[in-house]
Amino acid sequence: MRDWLVEKRGDLTHEQVAKMAKISRSAYSNIESGKRNPSVEMAKAIAKALGFEWTIFFEKKSSRIETLKSSYIFFYFSLLETLPSNAEA
């Protein structure tokens, strides 16, 4: 789910955004839900319709991956702290 895109859409419906961007409603719905990645042309059309920079479609994905990596590393080290120490031998 692209929560940031839902925020950008505001009170507009999927149908309204799709018409503004001149794409199908189902294409827009799949892009917003994260089931589909937009082409550059679609990204530009949606961004123009909603008033943001089109490159955000491609930037957010890498930041989301970095966030997930950081969360995984934090979880891993937190889990290690809960394991009993073998230093008492």
CYANA upper distance limits for C-alpha pairs under 8 A (distance plus 0.5 A):
  1 MET  CA     32 GLU  CA      6.77
  1 MET  CA     33 SER  CA      4.78
  1 MET  CA     34 GLY  CA      5.29
  1 MET  CA     35 LYS  CA      8.39
  2 ARG  CA      6 VAL  CA      7.17
  2 ARG  CA     31 ILE  CA      8.42
  2 ARG  CA     32 GLU  CA      5.90
  2 ARG  CA     33 SER  CA      6.47
  2 ARG  CA     34 GLY  CA      6.46
  3 ASP  CA      7 GLU  CA      6.86
  3 ASP  CA     32 GLU  CA      8.33
  4 TRP  CA      8 LYS  CA      6.79
  5 LEU  CA      9 ARG  CA      6.59
  5 LEU  CA     32 GLU  CA      6.78
  6 VAL  CA     10 GLY  CA      6.91
  6 VAL  CA     32 GLU  CA      7.50
  8 LYS  CA     50 LEU  CA      6.99
  9 ARG  CA     13 THR  CA      8.15
  9 ARG  CA     17 VAL  CA      7.90
  9 ARG  CA     50 LEU  CA      7.03
 12 LEU  CA     16 GLN  CA      6.53
 12 LEU  CA     17 VAL  CA      7.10
 13 THR  CA     17 VAL  CA      6.90
 14 HIS  CA     18 ALA  CA      6.53
 14 HIS  CA     25 ARG  CA      6.50
 14 HIS  CA     28 TYR  CA      7.14
 14 HIS  CA     29 SER  CA      6.86
 15 GLU  CA     19 LYS  CA      6.66
 15 GLU  CA     24 SER  CA      8.44
 15 GLU  CA     25 ARG  CA      5.72
 16 GLN  CA     20 MET  CA      6.72
 17 VAL  CA     21 ALA  CA      6.56
 17 VAL  CA     25 ARG  CA      8.44
 17 VAL  CA     28 TYR  CA      8.18
 17 VAL  CA     46 ILE  CA      7.82
 17 VAL  CA     49 ALA  CA      7.34
 17 VAL  CA     50 LEU  CA      8.12
 18 ALA  CA     22 LYS  CA      6.22
 18 ALA  CA     23 ILE  CA      5.55
 18 ALA  CA     24 SER  CA      6.17
 18 ALA  CA     25 ARG  CA      5.63
 18 ALA  CA     28 TYR  CA      6.48
 18 ALA  CA     46 ILE  CA      8.23
 19 LYS  CA     23 ILE  CA      6.86
 19 LYS  CA     24 SER  CA      7.90
 19 LYS  CA     25 ARG  CA      8.18
 20 MET  CA     46 ILE  CA      8.29
 20 MET  CA     49 ALA  CA      6.08
 21 ALA  CA     42 MET  CA      8.19
 21 ALA  CA     45 ALA  CA      5.34
 21 ALA  CA     46 ILE  CA      5.64
 21 ALA  CA     48 LYS  CA      7.90
 21 ALA  CA     49 ALA  CA      6.02
 22 LYS  CA     45 ALA  CA      7.86
 23 ILE  CA     27 ALA  CA      7.23
 23 ILE  CA     28 TYR  CA      7.50
 23 ILE  CA     42 MET  CA      8.02
 24 SER  CA     28 TYR  CA      6.92
 25 ARG  CA     29 SER  CA      6.59
 26 SER  CA     30 ASN  CA      6.56
 27 ALA  CA     31 ILE  CA      6.69
 27 ALA  CA     36 ARG  CA      8.31
 28 TYR  CA     32 GLU  CA      6.61
 29 SER  CA     33 SER  CA      6.56
 30 ASN  CA     34 GLY  CA      6.57
 30 ASN  CA     35 LYS  CA      5.51
 30 ASN  CA     36 ARG  CA      5.77
 31 ILE  CA     35 LYS  CA      6.53
 31 ILE  CA     36 ARG  CA      5.29
 31 ILE  CA     37 ASN  CA      6.18
 31 ILE  CA     38 PRO  CA      6.74
 38 PRO  CA     42 MET  CA      5.97
 38 PRO  CA     43 ALA  CA      6.02
 38 PRO  CA     57 PHE  CA      8.34
 39 SER  CA     43 ALA  CA      6.55
 40 VAL  CA     44 LYS  CA      6.62
 40 VAL  CA     54 TRP  CA      8.49
 41 GLU  CA     45 ALA  CA      6.73
 42 MET  CA     46 ILE  CA      6.59
 43 ALA  CA     47 ALA  CA      6.47
 43 ALA  CA     54 TRP  CA      5.87
 43 ALA  CA     55 THR  CA      8.07
 43 ALA  CA     57 PHE  CA      7.29
 44 LYS  CA     48 LYS  CA      6.49
 44 LYS  CA     53 GLU  CA      8.31
 44 LYS  CA     54 TRP  CA      5.45
 45 ALA  CA     49 ALA  CA      6.68
 46 ILE  CA     50 LEU  CA      6.69
 46 ILE  CA     54 TRP  CA      8.07
 47 ALA  CA     51 GLY  CA      6.04
 47 ALA  CA     52 PHE  CA      5.47
 47 ALA  CA     53 GLU  CA      6.37
 47 ALA  CA     54 TRP  CA      5.45
 48 LYS  CA     52 PHE  CA      7.00
 48 LYS  CA     53 GLU  CA      8.16
 48 LYS  CA     54 TRP  CA      8.04
 52 PHE  CA     56 ILE  CA      8.48
 55 THR  CA     59 GLU  CA      6.76
 56 ILE  CA     60 LYS  CA      6.22
 57 PHE  CA     61 LYS  CA      7.48
 58 PHE  CA     62 SER  CA      7.69
 59 GLU  CA     63 SER  CA      7.03
 60 LYS  CA     64 ARG  CA      6.47
 61 LYS  CA     65 ILE  CA      6.79
 62 SER  CA     66 GLU  CA      6.77
 63 SER  CA     67 THR  CA      6.63
 64 ARG  CA     68 LEU  CA      6.70
 65 ILE  CA     69 LYS  CA      6.66
 66 GLU  CA     70 SER  CA      6.66
 67 THR  CA     71 SER  CA      6.65
 68 LEU  CA     72 TYR  CA      6.61
 69 LYS  CA     73 ILE  CA      6.72
 70 SER  CA     74 PHE  CA      6.64
 71 SER  CA     75 PHE  CA      6.59
 72 TYR  CA     76 TYR  CA      6.57
 73 ILE  CA     77 PHE  CA      6.79
 74 PHE  CA     78 SER  CA      6.56
 75 PHE  CA     79 LEU  CA      6.54
 76 TYR  CA     80 LEU  CA      6.82
 77 PHE  CA     81 GLU  CA      6.91
 78 SER  CA     82 THR  CA      7.34
 79 LEU  CA     83 LEU  CA      7.33
